Amino acid sequence: MDHTTVLESLGFTNAELSGGTLPVVSPIDGTTVANIHQTAVADMPAIIARSQDAFKAWKTVPAPRRGELVRLLGEELRAAKDALGALVTLEAGKITSEGLGEVQEMIDICDFAVGQSRQLYGLTIASERPGHRMSETWHPMGPCGVISAFNFPVAVWSWNAALALVAGDPVIWKPSEKSPLTAMASMKILQRALDRFGDDAPDGLCQLVIGKADIGEALVASKDVPILSATGSTRMGSIVGPKVAARWGRAILELGGNNAMIVAPSADLEMAVRGIVFSAVGTAGQRCTSLRRLIVHKSIKADLMERLKAAYASLPVGDPRADGTLIGPLIDQGALKAMQSALDRARAEGGTVHGGAPVTDGVPAGAYVTPALVEMPGQTETVKTETFVPILYVMEYDTLDEAIHLQNDVPQGLSSCIFTLNLREAETFLSTTGSDCGIANVNIGPSGAEIGGAFGGEKETGGGRESGSDAWKGYMRRQTSTVNYSADLPLAQGVSFDI
């Protein structure tokens, strides 16, 4: 579908797409597809106050009923999957299957959250005092601000929103200024679910604010936004995290990744090549979980490199809407410049670069490039620095301890993996002496996490957790209660205080 058809299919009006001060540029061909209106910073206090009013009503709605809204959202997303997936492709440059896959993530987290709405479990705790019962319960916390990035323009919002809604929290969403149209479309889809849901959903339950850093700053600074989930660069997180902490808020940070794969001598190399290529070049290397470092045993490095060079040479680069395309565009020309600068630094540090050239023939007028394989003599400062493009640095190792040290010796700690058929190596990698990342895989790549597991990482990745497992607890407050049903008043720890 062309740009106009995609936008029309999602119900955009001319008034929504024109007359504003924020240009929306498609990375596919560099065309400006809309000029949309931005939220005024002066309006943010009223928007936040509206969310607080919504919280007073929404927290009293039973959690299973709150889950019904998320169930309806999942239904509406299923109906709109093709259209919204096409818009993800238009605005983020993802190939068609990845655009559709992102919407499927939204559907999946809705399914997960619906079940979670009946499982906001607490605990019963044994008391040391006779005739006392202790318990732990979870309660709604308040408005949740969500600041999302361009590379997953809708999925990350849904990870937060689906859980926040069942937890009893309203949501204020500030999308990347590079991908606001997908956010606007998602809110249209959500509105259809709200219309079906009825009067139990208060006004202001889910709001969208559009703009640049000053809009995000208003969410970060407000004491009336107790939860702030931010996805983006480590630099951004280093600003957001301290500001939220200074006002005693809760930050959920999903920041940079510099993800590695160890390929052991026993690895199934055919499987490893498939895992490497998708992880390193999928989404044109613009995933926080993209594979950026390949740590290969020296005995198999030459063989693996020949296989990888052949695989990389066969990758179709082009219009992400075209059948057969596997590598779409980078988000903009700035990303292309950053890639070329990183490759220049790698060469200066002794690296040998294969690929990485800009592509201009047979592609639209976007920032297209061939993915790069870079053989490095060691883990240099350039290797330790995440560049959000399809560059894969390749290093060799001798012992597993050496490989794990290389894997962990970077500031980031998001995702990691090992390819091995050796049980001891696999279990060592997953043990306390192994990977220090929030995600650690065996015989699959670091990318493509399922929603059932908590998503997030350690160190400069921020420490946040979203999506599955018990990530729902990040959107609620814990309360420990003690009930004395006896006729006495004993004190804990045997303290005596008679009056």
N, C-alpha and C positions, 0 to 999 in steps of 0.2 A: 504494500500500500504506500502511496505517496504521503507526504506530510499532511496535506489538507484532509485527505480521506481519514487518516488516523485520528486527527483531532475532531473531525465531525462525528466519527463513530462513537466518541466518548462524550458527546453532547456539549462541546465547547461552543460558546457564542463569540461573535465578533467582538463584543464589548469586553469579554474576558481576555481576549488575545491581543487587543490593540489599545493604544492610547496610554500605556504605562511607561515607566522609566527603566524597567529591568528587561533588557533584551535576552531572549532565550535562543541560543545558537545550537543547532544540531551538529554533533561531531561527525555525522555521516558525510556532510558536504559543506559545512561551514555556513549554511544559510540561517538567517534569523527567522525563526518560525513564529515568534510572538514577541510582543512588547507588553509585559504584564505590570499590573499595579502592585506596588510594594506597600507593606504595612508601615504606617507612620510610627516612629518611636514613641511619640506622644500618646498613641493609642494603647501602648502596652500595659500601663497600669489598669485600665478598664478591662482589657482582655483577661488579665490575670485575676482581677476581682470577680469577673464573670465565672471563671473556672473555680474560684473558691466558693461561690454561691452554688455552683453545680455540685461541688463536693458534699455540701451539707445535705443535699437530697440523695445523691447517688450512693453514699455510704450506708444509707438506711435500706436500700433495696437489697433483698436477699441475694447472696452470691450466685446461686443457681439461676436466678432470674437475670442477673447481670450477664451470666454466661449465655443466656438466650440471645442477647444482642450480638455477641461475638459469633454465635452459630449462624445468625442471619447474615452477618457480614461475610462469613465464609461462603454462604450460598450465593450472595451477590458477586463475590469475587470469582466464583466458578463460572457464572454467567458472563462475566466481563473479561475472562482470562485472555482471550485472543486479542481483544482491543487494547487492554492495559499492557500486555506483553509487547505489542507493537509500539506502544508509546515509550516503553522502557528502551527499546531498540532505537527509536528516533532520538530520544533525549540523552541516553547514556552511551549509545553506540554498540550495545551488545548484539551478538548474533541472535537470530530469531529464537533458537532453542534456549539460549540463556535468558532472554527476555521472558519467555514463557515459564522457564524454570523459576525465575524470581517470583512471579505471581503465584506459582505453585507453593513456594515457601510461605507466602502469605496465607494461603488456604490451609496449609499444614499446621501453622501455628494457631490458626483459629480452631482447628479441630483439637489440638492439644489443650488450648486454653478453656474450651468448653468443658472438657473432662476435669480440668484443674478447678473449675468453679465449684465442683462438688467435693474437692479434696484439699481445701485450705486447712489442713490438719494441724492441730496443736499436739500437746503432750499431757499426760497425767504423770506426775512426778511423786515418788515416794517421799513423804515427809518424815523427818527424824522426831517430830513431836506427836505424841498420841492424840488421836481425835482431830487431826488436821489433814486437809487435802490440798496438795499443790497442783497447779495446772499452768499450762502455757498456751496462750491463744494469740491469734494474729488479727490485726485490725487494719482497715484502710488508713492510708497515711496522708493523702492530699494530692493536689495537682502535680502531674508529672510532665516536665518539659522534655521534649525529644528533639535533639539537633542531629540531623542525619547527613550523610555524605553522598556525593554524586554517584559513586560506583554501585551502590545498592540503594537506589533512590526510593524504593517502596518497602522492600523486605524488612529492613532494619526498623522502620517505623512500626511495622506490624508486629515484630517480635516484642517491642515495648508496649504498644497500644493494646494488643490482645490480652496480655497479662495484667497491665495496669487497669483495664476496664473490669476484668473479673475480680481484681483485688479491691475495687471500689474507688479507683482514682480517676479523675478527669485527665485529659491529655491536651497539651498545647504543642503543636508540631512546627518546628522551624526547619524546612528542608534546605539542602544546598541551593545557593543561588544559581548553580549550574543545572539544576534539575527540578524546577518548581512545578512544571506541568504534570509530571507523574503524581506529585502530591495533590494538586488540585483535582486530578481525575480520581484519585483514591478517596478524597473527601466526598466527591459526588456519589461514588459507590457506597460509601458509608452512610450517606444521607438516605439512600434508598433503604438500607437496613434499619435506620432510625425511624423512617416513616412506617415501616412494617411493625416495628417494636412497640410503638405507642407512647403513652404519656409518662411512663415510668422513667424515661430518659429526659433529664432536665436540659434546658437550654444551656449552651456553653460546655456540654460534656466533652466534645472534641472540637478543637479550634485549630486553624491553620494560620500561621503568620509567615509572611514572605519578605525577605530582605537579606541584608548582608550582616556583617559582624555586629553592628549596633543592635540589631534585633535579637540576636543570640545573647548578647551581653545583658539585655534587659531580663531575659530568663535566668541567666547565670546569677545575676545580682539580687534577684527578688527573694526575700524571706518567705513569701507566700507561694513559692514553688519548691516544696521540700525535697522533691526528687528531680534530678537533672541527669538525663542520659545523653551522652555526647559521643558521637562516632566521628573520627577524623585523625588528623596527624598527631604525633607525639607533642609537637610544638603547641598545637591547640590545647591538648589535654593538660600541658604544663601550666597553662593560663587558667583554664576552666576549673581544674581540680582544686587548687588552693583557694580560689574565690568562693566556690561552693562550700568548702570546708570552713572558711573563715566566718560564714554566716550559719554554721551548724546544719547545713543541708547534707543530703546524701547524693554523691556523684556515682554514676555508673559509666565508666569510661572504657571505650573500645577504640584503641589507638593503633600505633604502627605495628607492623609485623615484619620480621626478616627471617622467613621460615626456611628450614633446612630439611634435606633428605639425606640419610646415610644409606649408601648402597654397599652391602656386605659381599664378600666373595661367594656366598651361597645363594645370592639373590637370583630369582627368576628374571633374567634381563629383559626378556620380551615384555613381561608384565611391568617391570620397572620403567621401561621406555614409555609405555602408554601412560603410566602414572606421572612421570616427569613432564611429558609434553603438555598434557591437559593442565596440570597444576601450574606450570610455568608460563603458559601462553594463553590459557583461557581468560576471557574478559580482557584480552590484550595486556595481561600482567597487572591489571588494575583491581585486584582483590587484596584485602588485607591478609588473606591466607595464601596468596600466590607463592609458589616455590621460587626462592631467590638464591639459595645456596645449595649446591650439590656436592656432597662429601663422599668420594668414591674410593674404595680400596684400590691401592696402587696396582694390584695384580689384574684388575679388570678394567681399569680406567681407559686404556687404549681401545679395547673392544667396545665399551659403552659409548665412548665419544664418537666412534665411527657410526654407530647406530643412531645416535642423536643427531649428528650432522645430516645424515640421510633423511631422518624424520623431519627435521626443521626445514630442509630444502624443499620438502613436498607440501608444506603448509600453505593453503590458499589464503592470501591477504586481499581484502576488498570490501565492497559494500556489504554490511552485515545482514541486509535483507535478502541477499542473493543466495540461492541454493548452493550448498557446497562450501561457502565461506566459513573459515574457522577463526580467522583473525580480523576483527573489525578495527575501527580507528581508535587512537588515543583520544582522550577527552578534549584536548585542544593543542594548539601549537606550543604552548608553554611546557606541556608534558614531553613533547618531542624534543624541545631544546634541553630539558633536564636529562633526557635519555642520552643525547649526544654528549653532554658534558660529563655524565657518569662514565661513558665509554672512554672518553679522552683521559679521564683520571685513571681508569683501570689500565689503559695502555702505559701511562706514565709510571705506574707501579709494577710494570712487568707483565701485564696480562696480554693474552693473545685473543683477539676478538674475531668471532665467526658470526657474520650477519650483522643486524642492527642498522641497516641502511634505510633511509626514507624511501617510501614507495610513492611514485607519482603517476606511473603509467597504468591505465586500466582501472583506476579507482576514482571515486568522486573527490571533490576538493577539500578533503579533511586531512587530519594528521595521521597518515598511515605509515607503518614501519615494519620491517621484517624483525622477528624476535632475534635476540642476540644470545649466543653461547660464548662465555668468556672464561678461558682457562687461566687461572690465577696461580702464582707461585706460593701464595699463602693468604691468610685472612687479613687483608689490609683494611685501612680505615674506610676505603670506598666500599669494600665488601660488607663492612659492619653498618653501613648507612643504607637505609631503605630508600630506593628510588622507585616510584610507583609506575613502573613500565615493565615490558617483557625482557628483562635482563636476567640471565641465569649464570651465576658465578660457579665455576667448577674447581674443586680442590681435591687433593688426594690425601689418604691417610694410611697408616701402617697398622695400628692397634685400635681396638674398639674404644679403649679409654681415650685415646687421642681424638677419635672421631666425635665422641660425646663432648669432650672439652671444646672442640671447634663449634659443635652445634650450640653449646650454651654460652660461648664467649662472645655474645653480642648484647647490646642494651635491651633488645626486644625479647618478648617471650610468649608469642601467640601460639603458633602451631609448629609441629615437627613430625617426622616419621622416619622409619627405617624399613628397608627392604632386605629381608633375610629369611632363610628357611631354617636357621639355627635357633632352637628354642631358647638356649641360654642367652644368646644375643638379644632376642626379642624381649625376654623378661627383664634383662638388665636395663635395656633402654626404657622400659616402663617403670622401673623401680626408683627408689629414692636416690640412687646414684646415677640415674639416667637423665632423660630430658627434663629441663626445668620449665617447660612450656605448659600453658593451660590445656593444650590439646596435644596428644601424642598418639600416633597411629603406627600400625605394623602392616606392611604390604598394601597400603593405600597411600595416596599422596596427602599433603597437608590441607588441601583445598576441598571444598564441597561438603561442609559439615551438615549433618542432619539436625532437625529442630528438636529431637528428643533429648539431646545432651545439652548441658549448659555451655554456652559459647563465650569465650573470653580468654585472656591471657595474663601473664605476670610481667613484672619489671616495667619497662616503659610502655608496655601494651595497656597498662592502666589498672589491671586487677578486676575489672568489671565482669559480670556474668549476665547474659541475656538468653532468651529462648527457653530451652527445656530444663529438665531435672528440677531442682528447687530454686531456679532463678526467680520464681514468683515472689520469694521472700524479700527480694530487693524493693518491692513496691508496697510493702506492708510494714507495720510496726509490731514488734513482739511485746506481749504483756505477760508477766509472770504473776499469778494470783495465788493467795493462800486463804483457805476457808477453815476457820476453827469451829467445829461442830461439837466440841466437848464443853464441859462446865468449868474447865480450868484454863489457865493462861500461862503455860510453860514457855520459856524463852529458848531460842535456838542456842546451840553450842553449850548447853548446860549453864548458861548465865543465870545467876541469882540476883534479883533486885526486888526485895520485899519491902513493902511500905505499910 
